[in-house]
Amino acid sequence: MHTADAATRLLVVDRDNNCRDYICSQLENAGFPCDGAPTAAIGLDLARREMPSLIIVETQLDACSGFDFVRTVNHEYLGNDIPIIYISATSSSEVIAECHEAGGTYFLSKPIDPTVLIELVDKALWMPHLIRRHVDVAAHPTTRAPRILGEVAARS
């Protein structure tokens, strides 16, 4: 079983009730608290209530695409680097390329393999780009290299 810290909360947005419920149950069984939304509007409402640690989103939603949904969430949480896993029943090279161009961390094709799902969620939550949250963007005065905030606090 995977352990998520108290602040970890995943968001799954998929219009397919069976797929969304399946993904949420697999994540929760693996120790990841999860909210599910059948529409972009409900997903956005959930994301506004509590910033998700990771979003799993279908590329085609109800009133908009998954890409539009992610752009809206990213605009509201500017600079927070929320990892995105796009899912789709279509696994053409064009769809996969569009997912990566839209900032997707990973792409999964349906039907979802639960072992792969959990492994990718684990990896996405610990991706190196998330370290930026803990890096002092003001460069060190002599090396011009970023400093880890913990090092800054320890020296202050």
N, C-alpha and C positions, 0 to 999 in steps of 0.2 A: 504494500500500500504506500502511496505517495503522501507526503504530508505537506499541506499548504499552510503558510502562516496565516494569522488571523486577518490580515489585510487582503489576502488573495480572494478575488471574486471573478469568476469567468462569466461571460455573456455569450449565449448561442442564439443567433438570429437566423431562422429558417422557416419558410412558409409551410414546409412539409412537417406536419405534427408528429408523425411516426419517427422521422429522422431526428428531429429536434429532441424529442423525448428520449430516444435511444442514446444520443450523444450526451445529454444531461445526465442520464442514469449511469452511463459508463464513467463520466467524469466524477460524479458524486461517489460512486463505488470506489474510485481510486483516491478519494480524499480531497477533491477539489470542489468547493462550494460553487454552485452554478445557477444562473438565472436563464430562462428560456423565453424567447419572444417570437411570435408568429409573423409579426410585421415590422417594418422599419420604424414606424411611429412608436410602437410599444418598446422596441429595442432602444430607441433614442430616449424615451422616457426613463427606462431602467438605467441607462448609462448616465443620464443627468442626475439621477438620485444618488448613484454611487459609481465613481469611476471604475470601470472594469480593469482587471489586471491583464486580461487577454480577451480578444473577441474572436469567435468562430462565426463566420457569416457566409451564407449562400450567395453566390454571385448574382442570382436573379431573385429579387424579392417581389413584393406586391406592387407598390406604387413607384418604386425606384430600384436601381441596381444595388447590389451589395457594395459596389465601389462608391456610389454616391453616399450610401449610409456611412461608410468608413470615413469619407472626406468630411462629412458633417461632424462626426464624433471627434475626429482629429482637429477640426477647427475649434471646437469647444474646449478641447483639452490640449491646446497648442503646446508642443514641447514635451509631452509626457511619454512619447514612444510606446504606445500601447501595441503589443504584438498582435498581428492579425493572421488568422488561418482562414483562408478562403476554401469553401467546399462547393462542389458542383457535380452534377450527373454527367456533365460534358467534360471530357478530359483532353480536348484537342490542344495542340501546341499553341494555338492562338489564345485560347482561354487561359492557359497556364502562364503564357507570357504577359497577358493583361493583368493577371493577379500579381505577378512580380513587379510589373511597372507601376501598379497602384500601391506598392509598398507592402504587399503581403509577405509575411515571414515564411509561411509555408502554404502549400496547396494540397488538398486531399480530394480524391475523387470518390463519389458514391458508388457502391455502398461503402460505408466507413469501416475500416478494420480497427477494432477497439485497441489492439496492442500498438498499432502505429499512431493512433490518435493520442493515447496517453504519452507515448514517447515524444511526440512532437510538442505536446503541451508542456511537458517537463523541460524540453530544450528551449522552447520559446520563452518560457518564464525566466530562464537564466541566460538568455542571449547576451553576448558582449555589448550590444548596443544599449542594453538597459543599464550598464555600468555608468553610462553618461549621467544618469540621475545622481550618481555619487561622486562625480568628478567636479572639481572646482574649475570652471572654464577660464578663470583668470590664470594665465600662465605663470609659472614660477619665474621670479625676476631674473635669475641668471641662466637657467636652462631653457626657458620658454616652454617647458613641458607642463601639461596639466597636472594638478596635484589632487590626490584623493582627499575628500573632505575630512575623513577621519584623521589624516596626517595633519591637516591644517588645524583642526580642533586641538589635537594633542600638543601642538607647538604654540598655540595661542595662550 
